[in-house]
Amino acid sequence: MSAVESRAGPRLPAAPPPAGEPGRLARYLTGALFLAPAFFLLGVWIVYPAVYTIVRSFFGQAGFLGHWVGIDNYRTLFTTSSLTTAIKNNAIWVAVVPALVTAIGLVFGVLTERVRWAVAFKTVVFLPMAISAFATGVTWRILYQQDPDLGAINALGRSVAGVLSPAGVLSEALPSTPGLQPSRGGLVLKAPLEPGRVALLGVTAIPPQDVPEGAAQAVRPQPAEGAVAGVVWRDFKPGGGTPGVVEAGELGLPGVTVDLRDEAGKVVKRATTGADGTFRFEDVPPGSYRAGIDRQTFAKPFGGYAWLGAKLITPSLLIAYIWIWAGFAMVVIAAGLSAMPRDVLEAARTDGASELQVFRRVTVPLLAPVLSVVFVTMIINVLKVFDLVISLAPESTQADANVIALAMWRTAFLGGQNFGEGSAIAVFLFLLVVPVLALNIRRFRREG
Amino acid sequence: MAAAAETIAVPTPRESPAAKILRYVARAPVHLVLAFLGLLWLVPTIGLFITSILPASSLASSGWWQIFSKPSLATWSNYDALFHNAGLTDALETTAYIAVGNTVLVVVVGALAGYAFAWLEFPGRDWLFLVVIGLLVVPLQMALIPMFKLYDSVGIFDTVLSIVLFHAAFGLPFAVFLLRNFFVGIPKDILESARIDGASELRIFLRLILPLGLPAIASLAIFQFLWTWNDLLVALTFGQNVQPITVWIFGQLREFGTSIDVIAPASFISLVVPLAVFFAFQRYFVQGLLAGSVK
């Protein structure tokens, strides 16, 4: 850190020992020679191209000085949907990332001050900074895969969903006769029933591998006094069979939830089928009822969120980006914390301030300059984001994930090679970071 | 940093054993939260590594965590195949040329300019330095189109040289800024006495400034190396047959699902070098980062 501190040198180095006129000329020449290589590179690779790009942005696709289009390229920027998407997305990036990264960095910085293994933690969180944004994109693309068998994040989602709302026994089944109709997410018999009748709930379209384990030959139950008996079975056997009739070779479906509803549609009894598919509602008072299979039987298993799909791609990118940059914020803020006057903190604690009060009233205000540096740096970084988007977003959703830097590259170097429009996007990006340029120069002047 | 943390961790010199235990218990949530977060931050990289050592056949049906139940699946065959793939080995070589070439160029040119701005006197010096600072924020997108055309007409499109020069120019403002600020802090007496002894400026630069400025130069070199090693945008724009590793992997991304046994290990190879550099020179890396941002 001494390297950093010793920057604060003299404002102007003292003049070399007095010399005559020829000596001065030689000194100027020496300076020019030392600077020449740097200014050659800066001039040819930054200054000339920047001027060229600004001029080029007022000309059309046809070629340099080909045909003047005025500000048409800039107008397109705000009227073409792919470009407005990019601007909107970048606005989301700017609104979300700098604030979150700074906040996370602050929390991590403060927390690590309290443990002895802080160095290990900091190293781990800082690691992504050394990795290319491109490799990070590949890494997260593996985690984000939609199939819960392949993507770790959706696999985690599936284990949570499995507890909260388990998948039903029959997720794809269809009724085998028109007498059984979809209702309330389940299937209900059209015909009303009285106690003493038998309900036949036949379903089909169940692939053999989806038949619940332990299924046995379906049995048509005997009617019983004061009860509604019934069977849920796979109303299908190789070679056909008659729909609506329990036949030899057809399997009962165990574990299915069946409801008995009154006239008002209220569930009055609930039962679960046995191995042969039979069930029975006991002690049913006289009246008219409807029997049906409950909706939870048809609950679809968790199929995974489309993290890389059109809707979620930008949030997915933001998460990966924060994963990269949290370490940067943490390290810079931790350095600011360690440089903080300890006596001020101690004084506040001695005066009886709680840790939370010390944090809010002393730590954060004292850190404000460091926090604002992190925040501003992150704004610039986020405006220029490119590698992560192009590597993490699959080609099919890159239009939805579009950001300004990516839009510039795609417009200028993919397909149409529209250099006029591409130049306008580059200039637009430049204009967005100019305020930060002014800030940098001011800070330099102040600190000399 | 660690020393500072310990001074606040022990506010009172004497503490009863009970108070000590109480303090540890009170801290337990912090330890747990940090351990959880640390793990969370490690998982993606671990996932990439494990994916890279699994055969494509097992990755088609199940995720990388299957290795915890079937550790015998692990194999180096993906890596073995990659190192016999001329595409990858060429890409690694190209990456090394670009990263090393750019680092050397930026350090040499940046140090010369940094010295001039710090210790030589000529008209307009501070003003010129301000211009350099201003160039810090010019996004490189401003130069992609003109240099694409210029490279084409000069005939150096699709060469390592064209990529290196582009990187070097955009690395220079930060380099000059960092080194000038460091060189200014070198004690004046040392330079004065060397000048009185009649040493030339070049000699002073080589014999005094470079050795004394080594910490800042090391920070800069590491930054430049990592920046160019990890670059995708510049190489993607100016290279076609000349492909560093990022561009080479990018070419495979279209078939993400089916070439995962190439993409994952190649990505891991691409990040091994930056990680090694980071671990070897962590101190300089952090210094450079702080100098660049806290300023």
Interface residues (C-beta under 8 A of the other chain):
Chain A: M1 S2 A3 V4 S6 R7 A8 G9 P10 L12 P13 A14 A15 P16 P17 R27 Y28 T30 G31 A32 F34 L35 P37 A38 F39 L41 L42 V44 W45 I46 V47 Y48 P49 A50 Y52 T53 R56 F64 F108 L111 T112 E113 R114 V115 R116 A118 V119 A120 F121 T123 V124 V125 L127 P128 M129 A130 I131 S132 A133 F134 A135 T136 V138 T139 W140 R141 I142 L143 Q145 D149 L150 G151 A152 A155 W323 A326 F328 V331 V332 A334 A335 G336 S338 R342 L345 E346 R349 V370 V373 V374 T377 I380 L383 K384 F386 D387 I390 S391 P394 E395 A405 M408 W409 A412 F413 F419 G422 S423 I425 A426 V427 L429 F430 V433 V434 V436 L437 N440 I441 R443 F444 R445 E447
Chain B: M1 A2 A4 A5 E6 T7 I8 A9 P11 R27 V30 H31 V33 L34 L37 G38 W41 L42 V43 P44 T45 G47 L48 T51 L59 S61 S62 G63 W64 W65 V108 V109 G110 L112 A113 Y115 A116 F117 A118 W119 L120 E121 F122 P123 R125 D126 L128 L130 V132 I133 G134 L135 L136 V137 V138 P139 Q141 M142 A143 L144 I145 P146 M147 F148 K149 L150 L165 F166 A168 A169 F170 L172 P173 V176 N181 F182 V184 G185 I186 K188 E192 R195 I196 E201 F205 P215 A216 S219 L226 W229 N230 D231 L232 L233 L236 T237 T246 I249 F250 L253 R254 F256 I260 I263 A264 S267 F268 S270 L271 P274 L275 V277 F278 Q282 F285 V286 Q287 L289 L290 A291 S293 V294 K295
